[in-house]
Amino acid sequence: MNEKNLKLEYVNSSNPLKIGDLIGNKFTITVRDIKPEDFLKISGNIGALDYGVPNYFDSQRFGSVFDRKFIAKEIILGNYEEALKILLTKYKKSEKKTIKDLKRYINKNWGNWEKCAKYIEKNDIKSRMFVNIIDALNSGKSYKEVFKYIDERLRKIFVSAYQSYLWNECIKEVLKDYIGKDRYYLEYECGEFMFYKELDENIFNTLKDAKFPTIAPDVEYKGRIKEIIDNVLENEGIELRNLENINYLDCKFPYNERKILCIPKNFKTSGFKPDELNNGKYKITLEFELNKGSYATMVIKRVFLGVKKSKKRKR
């Protein structure tokens, strides 16, 4: 496949690929529309990559989050109507017009399930999730009961999004233990990322291979890890044992450990060159490799920290 802005090349293998086979990813990314006055800032940020980047889960993980509300969190708190309202009425600009129109209609007629069911039939909506949920509500099922009609993969996405957010919040607390000043903040869908300018060599050596666990209700945490997790959950208004409420969805919060820092390997740059698509502006191409599970977009955010929407303030 070779289309505008999209090229896919088939690479064969003598053995089939399986989950877990991935070692890492290699990226070549061109960033455009750069102003000359930003060259110095960007160059300094590239140099700071030697100290790595916080290994946050980035925006791609949070497609089910709207207005910083998590479906999984609402379910944990027993707010099934609110959780369902997020699912059935909130939408992204990128969604199909038919689905956006449907969600707007459901929002306007929330509670009148017979009317919503007629709209679905009249407009020939094919989505089984919407058809099944609205039919179930129209037949008298509760908000809690209809979550069983949501595909298991989608339910796991809800859980993964909230667990990833909690991990991000924990990592900010970890970094605050080491970074007294020069904290930089950048907004994203769920709150703020916190970055550092650079790290003391001893601190970097401590953190570069360190991991932090995900939050799971069936794990006994100790020491500073427990303190951080308890503080993050307290800010969320929940307790560790409350996470077991998600079991209703036949899902759970899985335990694993994730590296605190993401350190790009084999980093190369083209330098600044005239941008042929934006008159008077410049572009730069970045090449690097990351271990699996790390986000290239976090590296890009760090490279352009202080250039775009980032902000620095005292905390």
N, C-alpha and C positions, 0 to 999 in steps of 0.2 A: 504494500500500500504506500502510495506517495502522493499526498494531497497537500493543499496549502496549509502550512503550519503543522503538518502531521506526516511523519514518515515512519513506517514500520518495516523492519527487515527481519526475515525469517532466518533464524540460526538453529541448525539442527543439532541434535545430541544423540549419542549412541545409547544413552540410558534416559528413561523418563524422569522428569523433575518431580520431586516430592516436597511436601511442606517440611521445612526445616533444612532443606538443602542450601538455601540462600546464605551466602557469606556476607555480602554487602552490595552496595550499588555505586556506580560511577556516574557522575553528572558532568554535563557541559551546558552551562547556562549563560546566556547573553542578556545583560541588563542594559536598557536604553534610556534615552531622554535624561542624560546626566549633565548637570551644569558644571562648567569649568571651575567655579568657586568651591565645588564639593570634592575636587580631586584629593586635596590634602586630607580631609576627614576620612574619605573612603580608603585611602592608602594606609592611614594609621589604623583603621579598623581591620584591614587585611592583616597587618602585622600582628594585631592582637589575637588573631586566630591561633597563634602558637599556644595560647593558654586555653584553647578549647572554647566551647559554647555550652551553656546549660542544655541538657538533653531533653528539653520539654517536648511533650506531645503538641503538635501544631494544629492549626485550624482545620486541616483535613479530617481530623479525628472528631470534629464537633459539628457535623452537618445536621444532627438532630437537636441541636441546642438553639433556642430562640429567646431573645431578650434575657440571656444568661439564666434561663430556666432549663432544668434537666428533667426529662421524663422519668428517669430512674429515681431521682431524688424525690419527686412528688409521690411516686409509688411507695418508696421507703417510708415516707411520712403519712401514708394512707390517703393522700389527696388524689384519688383515682379520677375524679371528674376533671381536675386541673391537668393531670397528666394526659388524659384523653383529649382535652381541648387543645393542648399544645400539638398533639399528633394530627388532629383532624382539621385544625383551622389555621395554623401557622405555616408559612411557606417562604421559600427562597425565590428570588427573581428568576433563577435558572429553571424552575419547574415548568412543566407544560401548562399552557394556558387553560386547558380543560380542567386540570387538577387545581390550579389557582382559583378558577371560577367556582369550582365545587367547594373548595375550602372557605371561600368568602361567603358562599350561600349557606353552608353549615353554620358558620359563625353568626350570621344574621338570624338564622332560624334555630339556634341552639335549643334543644329540648323538644322541638316539633319534629320528631323522627319520621312520622308519616309523610310530612311534607318533604323532608330530605330524601326519603326513599323514592318518592315520585319524581323528584328532580333527577336522581341517579338513573331511574328507568327512562325518563323522557330524553335525557342527554346521552344515553347509551354508554354510561361509564363502565369501563371494563375492569377497573381495579378491584380484585377480589377482596382486598382488605377493607375498602370503603363499603362495598356491597354487603359483606358479611357483618361488619360492625354496625352499620346503620340498620340492617334487617334485625339484628339481635336486639338492639336498643328499642326498635319499634315493636318488638314482640315482648318487651318488658324486662329484658336482661339488665342487670346493674352495670354501672360503669366499671366496677371491678371485674365482673364476669367476662366482659367483652374483650379484655386483653388477651384472652385465650385464642382469639381469632387473628392475632397478629403473628406473622411468620417468625419462627424461632430465630432466624438470622437477624431479623430487624430488632427483636427483643434484646439480643446479645449486643447489638450496636448501641442501644440505649445504655446498657450497663457499662460497656467499655468506655463510652464517652464520659460518664460520671466518674468512673474509677481513674481515668486518665487525668481529668481535671483535678481530682484530689491529689494525685501524685505530683502534678505540677505545683500545687500549693505547698506540698511538703518540701519540694526541692527549693522553693524560695526561702523557706525557713532554714533549711540546711545551709544555703549560701549566706544567709544573714549572720550565721554563726561565725563566718570567716571574713565577711566583707563589711567593714565598719563605715566606709564612705564610698563615694564614686559608684553609687548604685544607679542604674539607668532603667527606666520603665517604658514599656511599650504595650499599648492596649491590644487586646485580641477579643474574640467572641465571648470568652468566658471571664474576662478580668484583665489582668496585667501580667506580662512576663517581666522578670527582673534580670538584668544583665550586669556584668561587672566590666570595668575597663581593662583590668589585668589582675593577675594573681601573683602573690609572693611565691617564690620558687618552692618553698617548703609546703605551702598550702596547695599549690598545684600538684606536687608529688603525692600529697595526701589524697586529693580528690580524683586524680586522673583515672585511676582504676577502681575507685570506690563505687558501690552500688547502694540503691535505696529500694526497699520493698514496696510493692503495691499494697494497698489496704484491703485486707480480707478479714471477715468476721471470725473465722475459725483459726486464726493465728494469734499466738501470745507474743506480743512485742515487749521489748525491755529497754531500759535506759533512755538515752536521748531520743532514740527512734520512737519509743512509746510516747514521750512527751510531745514530740512534733506531731504525731498522728492524732493524739488526744486534742491538741490545740486546734488543728485544722478541722477536725470533726465538730469541736465545740463551736467554732465560727460558723459551721454549717447548720448548727442546731440539732445535731443528731449524735448518737452514741454508736460505738463500734458494733454492739449487738444488734442495733437497728438495721444494719445492712443485710441481716438474714431475711428481712421482709421481702427482699427481691426474689427469694426462692419461689414465691408465688408464680412468677413468670417462667418457672422451670429453668432459671438461670442462676448464676452465682458470681460473686466477685472472686476471680481466680488469683492465686498468689504467684508472683514471680519477682525477680529482682532485676532492676534496670540501672544501667550506668548513669551516674549523676552528670557526667560531662560527655559531650560529643566532640571528638577531636578529628577534624578533617585530615585525610592522608593524601600525599602526592598532590598538594595544592599548586595550581598554576594559574597565571593570569595573562591575558593578552596585552595588558596595559590599556590606556584610554585611547580610543580611536574615534574619528568623526562618525556620527550616527547618520547613515544615509536615509533613515526614515524620519528623522527629526532635525530640521535645518538649524544649525548653530549649536546643537547639542552633541553629546558624545555617548559612546557605548563601551562596555567592558565585558569580556568573556572570561568566565571562571570555570576551571576544571578541578574536580576533587573527588575523593572517594569517602564513603561513610560505611560504617558497620550497619548491618540490617537493623531495622527498627528506628533508626535516626532519620531526622527530617532535613532535607537539603534546604527547605525554606527557612529553617532556623539559622542556618549559616548565612543565607542571604539577608535575613533580618539583622544579623550581627554586623555584616559588612556595611550595611546602609544605616546603622544606628546613628541617630543624630542628624541624618540627612533628610529623612522623610517625616514620619509622624511620631517619631520617638521623642521622649522628653526626660529630662533629668530633674529630680527634685529631692530635697532632703527628706529622710524618713527617720 
